């Protein structure tokens, strides 16, 4: 059981050490006992994002070298598995589009593109297993687990939580304003990453005061999922644009890309008001609310 939460009775320093160690254990377990390779890739990447979110929260109160080293390692893991993840998502997205029955593509195109995406995904997974990528990740994660066991986390405390989450809130709020002014694919993807980081941190502390944190967590999760769908569609559209006519005709390419653009416009239209609600107020005020509910939960 890997409990990504600081409970109402735990001190911050030992809780952080436990949580990072457990997420490393989850990565190792996913590498060593995978049955469904899709699930293993998903679980490993998700665990690495949880650790990166936690590292960002504690960044002000740990040695800069520790932060840079462990964050870099987590990014390395995600990068090693990103191609496999991308083609798995492309395949799912395209199958969902076809199943919806709204876009009318030539049957040859549907079959050709389905087969192409399936083969690309299988090739990516074969690379992972062929070079023993899981074994490499497992061994490096075991080393990281030993490192974190020896890392000085004595400066961590409740102040780390208030300060760290407040900084992540401010980080996301700035990106929100930038993304609204320049809603490029890159900026929208960055917005999603910052929302997701805040989401993981709220999940981390919500058991301390669920009456406040649960509702906010649900809002963050909904926005993250919506922007995740938008990003997946943007990536699929770019990939389809790169394919030659032996796989998809120019006419069908135009039809498919137009549908994706329409879906993305609707997602963005729906999600921006929700994002604005999530980032209402100043970072200092948000940090004070977190502190108040944290203390209230601890006193209870």
Secondary structure, 3 states (H helix, E strand, C coil): CCCCCCCCCCCHHHHHHHHHHHHHHHHHHHHHCCCCHHHHHHHHHHHHHHHHHHHHHHHHHCCHHHHHHHHHHHHHHHHHHHHHHHHHHHHHHHHHHHHHCCCCCCHHHHHHHHHHHHHHHHHHHHHHHHCCHHHHHHHHHHHHHHHHHHCCCCCCCHHHHHHHHHHHHHHHHHHHHHHHHCCCHHHHHHHHHHHHHHHHHHHHHHHHCHHHHHHHHHHHHHHHHHHHHHHHHHHHHHHHHHCCCCCCCHHHHHHHHHHHHHHHHHHHHHHHHHHHHHCCCCHHHHHHHHHHHHHHHHHC
